[in-house]
């Protein structure tokens, strides 16, 4: 069973957005999160905010950049490339 067959077999509420919508939202949201985290981290490095503020943003920035590789948009790109 592929992941898409598994996902389609789940009981979902009728207000569940289409997979294309989820893909679009996460493709837009991840870069915005990454830029905002990096903005706060740079301010912490420059001393404009304390490290207690900047450290969680630095950790989340790293996690977000790693998660982008497993985002739906990237997965769709890899899937299309593999099936072409």
Residue, then its C-alpha position, 0 to 999 in steps of 0.5 A: x500500500x502506498x502512502x497515498x492509498x493509505x491517506x485516501x483510506x483514512x476517515x477524514x472530515x468533509x472540511x479536510x482541504x484537498x492535498x493540492x491546497x495543503x501542498x500550497x500552504x506548506x510550500x508558502x509557509x515554510x519559507x516564511x517561517x525560515x525567514x522569520x526565525x533567521x531574522x530573530x536569530x540575526x538580531x540575537x547575534x547583533x545583540x539587539x535581543x538576548x540569547x534567551x530569545x534568539x536560541x529557540x528561533x535558531x533551533x527552530x530555524x534549523x529544524x524548519x530547514x531540515x523539514x523543508x526536505x520532507x515537505x509535501x511540495x518537495x515530496x511531490x517534486x521528487x515523485x513527479x521526477x521519479x515517475x517521468 
